[in-house]
Amino acid sequence: MAGQISGIEDVQAALAGQDYVCGRALATVVFLALRLGRPLFLEGEAGVGKTEIAKAIAAALGRKLIRLQCYEGLDASSAVYEWNFAEQMIAIRTAEATGGAERGALKAELFTEDYLIERPLLQAMRPQPEGPPVLLIDELDRTDEPFEAFLLEALSDFQVTIPELGPVKAPEPPIVILTSNRTREVHDALKRRCLYHWVDYPSFEREMEILNARVPEAAAALSQEIVAFVQRLRTEDLFKKPGVAETIDWAKCLLALDVVEMSPETIADTLGAILKYQDDIAQIQGSEAKRLLDEVKSDLSAA
């Protein structure tokens, strides 16, 4: 663990330096994960900042960020290593043309580090000059149970095995952060290896802090209207509620349009920045947007 991170307040300060506003509960579990060398499992809705915290931790500690983006069908070989078959074929053709190495010697030569393509898990086991990297295993819930079982073994020993070369063990364990949007339940055995934190939608005050950090050029009055409107949207019966990432995107869109004060027309023109499904957009269009905006302005005036 980097020497400058010696307490929970240090975590908050280090992440704030990367424009990541972190509450004490999240800062505590990040500190414990760093101090104890345990993987950190972050679960929550899409767009609440799970991936961003891994980026912020890597930047704050000056470590390399290695990202494994999960998807359906991801297997161990794709996550750990592959052989460079194109280069191996060139070597075989060259040996055949020149009458070079014997078959046994050529086979041994082909399965060496020179022909190895390292994927994220193997990269994370390699020593790095700046210290152990941050390994982000993103959207784990998109994979299937066999990959989870493999990952459980890899994270237990921080070691992977390449049959042709043998085991590769990390000299120092990487800082591991796993994220899930909870489209399915992740197996308890994997969760038990990790420290767990549910990343929820932020409060109005916290989201204002985030927006001020990420879009500081936005006027205070406009930022308040943006955050209050997004917070109100999250109480509606929507297929996909907007996350903090959408709040930031929307603020940038409104600034690009030189918007000073929100209006129903402005909302209608830019709903695609915060809502990503047509049914949700159709539900909020027109009179509904005006109603929500009126309520937001009334609440802000009364505050």
PyMOL commands that set and color helices and strands:
alter all, ss='L'
color gray80, all
select helices_A, chain A and resi 8-16+24-36+50-61+76-80+85-98+103-110+113-115+120-125+140-142+145-157+188-192+204-214+220-233+244-256+264-273+278-284+287-302
alter helices_A, ss='H'
color red, helices_A
select strands_A, chain A and resi 40-43+65-69+81-83+116-118+134-138+159-162+166-169+175-180+195-198
alter strands_A, ss='S'
color yellow, strands_A
deselect
rebuild
show_as cartoon
